[in-house]
Amino acid sequence: MKVTANNWQSDVNNTLYKAASLGDQTEKEGEKISDSAKENDFDRLSDSLEALSNQSPETSGGDFKMKSSKPDDSVGQLAAELARAETRMDVQQVSSKATRALINLKMSYAAADEGDQKKIAQMIRRMEKLIKRINKKLQHLGKEEQLELRRKRAAKQKDTQKEAELRDELIVRRKKRHRDERNYAMKELAQDGKESTQDLVSGLTESSQALSSSPDLAALGDFGGIDLGAMMGDFGGIDMIV
């Protein structure tokens, strides 16, 4: 199987750079960046990291794979879904996924060795924070629904000034909420990408060490003047063929 480590690292680094650049640009330019442009960048980042996650190799037996204790639904993916959710039902669906993921993480923590427990504990804290934000969004949606009812009541009573005030308040609340949710989701997606890169490098290193110590590889020794063990260890920019 052919694994191009350089391409993997480039994809992840480009994705993380886009997240950081967008965060800086948002702080500096504020309202100059249109909501539609932010949404498009946010969607591309989410799709890119999800694709990288689906392609992540794992270490198993003689095949080159990367170990992973992550749940099927990562914090970044769920945060992106939360940012897109517009109704209580949508948010409740994200909440159900997050709750299941948290339970799976806690079960993994109990069964993991000491080395993996630290990483899983960090995932648990991130998932718990996400669940708090889910509950916070439900509260925000409740307040927005109350404002909408008051606005409709004012419109029915033909109180144009009151209706305009409530409409403006709704617009400001929703824009602030959407901006906050997108920024949080992009931060968590970037963290997912960072962890995927770390897991990939760790998996490549372990696979290289295992192959270098393999009797079959040792028997090959000097294959045409090429040190295969060294070649496997130095994967920066080299296509590795196993």
C-alpha positions in Angstrom: 0.0 0.0 0.0 1.3 3.5 -0.9 1.1 6.3 1.7 2.1 9.8 0.8 3.0 11.4 4.1 4.0 14.7 2.6 0.5 15.1 1.0 -1.2 14.2 4.3 0.8 16.8 6.2 0.3 19.4 3.5 -3.5 18.9 3.5 -3.7 19.2 7.3 -1.4 22.1 7.5 -3.3 24.0 4.8 -6.5 23.4 6.6 -5.2 24.6 10.0 -3.6 27.6 8.3 -7.0 28.5 6.8 -8.7 28.3 10.2 -6.0 30.5 11.8 -6.1 33.0 8.9 -9.9 33.3 8.9 -9.8 33.8 12.7 -7.3 36.7 12.3 -9.2 38.2 9.4 -12.5 38.1 11.3 -10.9 40.0 14.3 -9.3 42.7 12.1 -12.0 43.3 9.5 -15.1 42.5 11.5 -18.2 43.2 9.5 -16.2 43.8 6.3 -16.3 40.0 5.7 -19.8 39.0 4.5 -21.7 36.3 6.4 -22.0 34.3 3.2 -18.2 34.3 2.7 -17.6 33.2 6.3 -20.1 30.4 5.9 -18.5 29.2 2.7 -15.0 29.1 4.4 -16.5 27.4 7.4 -18.2 24.7 5.2 -15.0 24.1 3.3 -12.9 23.7 6.5 -15.5 21.3 8.0 -15.7 19.2 4.8 -11.9 19.1 4.4 -11.2 18.0 8.0 -14.0 15.4 7.8 -12.4 14.0 4.6 -9.0 13.8 6.3 -10.5 12.1 9.3 -12.2 9.5 7.1 -8.9 8.8 5.3 -6.9 8.4 8.6 -4.9 5.1 8.6 -4.7 2.9 11.6 -2.0 0.5 12.9 -3.1 -3.1 13.0 -0.8 -6.2 12.5 1.4 -5.8 9.5 -0.7 -3.2 7.7 0.1 0.5 8.0 -2.7 2.1 10.1 -3.0 4.7 12.8 -4.2 4.0 16.3 -7.2 6.2 17.3 -9.4 6.4 20.3 -11.7 9.1 18.8 -15.4 8.6 18.7 -17.2 8.4 15.3 -18.5 11.9 15.9 -15.6 14.3 16.8 -16.0 17.5 18.8 -15.2 19.5 15.7 -17.8 17.7 13.5 -20.5 18.1 16.2 -19.7 21.7 16.7 -20.1 22.3 13.0 -23.4 20.6 13.1 -24.4 22.7 16.0 -23.5 25.9 14.2 -25.7 24.9 11.3 -28.7 23.8 13.5 -31.5 26.4 13.4 -34.3 24.6 15.2 -34.7 23.0 18.6 -35.1 19.6 17.0 -31.8 20.0 15.1 -30.0 21.0 18.3 -31.5 18.0 20.1 -30.2 15.7 17.5 -26.7 17.1 18.0 -27.1 16.8 21.7 -28.0 13.1 21.3 -24.9 12.5 19.2 -22.7 14.3 21.7 -24.1 12.4 24.7 -23.4 9.1 23.0 -19.9 10.2 22.0 -19.2 11.3 25.6 -20.4 7.9 26.9 -18.1 6.1 24.4 -15.2 8.2 25.4 -15.6 7.5 29.1 -15.8 3.8 28.4 -12.7 4.0 26.3 -10.9 5.9 29.1 -11.7 3.1 31.6 -10.3 0.4 29.2 -7.3 2.4 27.9 -3.7 2.2 29.2 -2.1 5.1 31.0 -0.5 6.5 27.9 -3.9 6.9 26.1 -5.9 8.0 29.1 -4.4 11.5 29.1 -5.4 12.0 25.4 -8.9 10.6 26.0 -9.4 12.8 29.1 -8.7 15.8 26.9 -11.3 14.7 24.4 -13.8 14.2 27.3 -13.3 17.7 28.5 -13.8 19.1 25.0 -17.0 17.0 24.6 -18.4 18.2 28.0 -17.7 21.8 26.9 -19.6 21.1 23.7 -22.6 19.8 25.6 -22.6 23.0 27.7 -22.7 25.0 24.5 -25.6 22.9 23.2 -27.6 23.7 26.3 -26.7 27.4 26.0 -27.9 27.4 22.4 -31.3 25.9 23.5 -31.6 28.8 25.9 -30.8 31.3 23.2 -33.3 29.8 20.8 -36.0 30.0 23.6 -35.3 33.7 24.1 -35.4 34.3 20.4 -38.7 32.5 20.1 -40.2 34.7 22.9 -38.9 37.9 21.1 -40.5 36.7 17.8 -43.8 36.2 19.6 -43.7 39.6 21.0 -42.8 41.1 17.6 -45.8 39.4 16.0 -48.0 40.6 18.8 -46.8 44.2 18.3 -47.4 43.8 14.5 -50.9 42.6 15.2 -51.5 45.6 17.4 -50.0 47.8 14.7 -47.4 49.1 17.1 -44.8 49.7 14.4 -42.2 51.3 16.6 -42.3 48.3 19.1 -42.2 45.9 16.2 -39.2 47.5 14.7 -37.3 47.5 18.0 -38.0 43.8 18.6 -37.0 43.0 15.0 -33.7 44.8 15.3 -33.0 43.1 18.6 -33.7 39.7 17.0 -31.3 40.5 14.1 -28.5 41.5 16.5 -29.0 38.5 18.7 -28.9 36.0 15.9 -25.9 37.6 14.1 -23.9 37.5 17.4 -25.0 33.9 18.1 -24.1 32.8 14.5 -20.7 34.4 14.7 -19.9 32.9 18.0 -21.0 29.5 17.0 -18.9 29.6 13.8 -15.8 30.7 15.6 -16.2 28.0 18.2 -16.8 25.3 15.5 -13.7 26.4 13.5 -11.6 26.3 16.6 -12.6 22.8 17.4 -12.3 21.7 13.8 -8.7 23.0 13.8 -8.0 21.1 17.0 -9.4 17.9 15.3 -6.9 18.5 12.5 -4.1 19.1 14.9 -4.8 15.8 16.7 -5.2 13.9 13.4 -1.7 15.1 12.4 -0.2 14.1 15.7 -1.8 10.6 15.5 -0.6 10.2 11.9 3.0 11.1 12.8 2.8 8.7 15.8 1.4 5.9 13.7 4.1 6.4 11.0 6.8 6.4 13.6 5.5 3.2 15.3 5.1 1.5 11.9 8.6 2.5 10.9 10.1 1.2 14.1 8.2 -2.1 13.8 9.4 -2.6 10.2 12.9 -1.7 11.1 13.0 -4.3 13.8 11.3 -7.0 11.7 13.4 -10.1 11.0 12.2 -10.0 7.4 13.3 -6.5 6.9 16.6 -7.1 8.7 17.3 -10.0 6.3 17.0 -7.6 3.4 19.8 -5.6 4.9 21.3 -3.4 2.2 18.9 -3.5 -0.6 20.6 -1.9 -3.6 22.6 0.5 -1.4 19.4 1.8 0.2 18.8 1.8 4.0 15.1 0.8 4.1 14.9 1.4 7.8 16.2 5.0 7.4 14.0 5.6 4.4 10.9 4.6 6.5 12.0 6.8 9.4 12.4 9.9 7.2 8.9 10.3 5.8 9.1 14.1 5.3 8.2 14.6 1.7 9.0 10.9 0.7 6.4 8.5 -0.7 6.6 5.4 1.4 5.8 2.1 -0.3 5.2 -0.9 1.9 
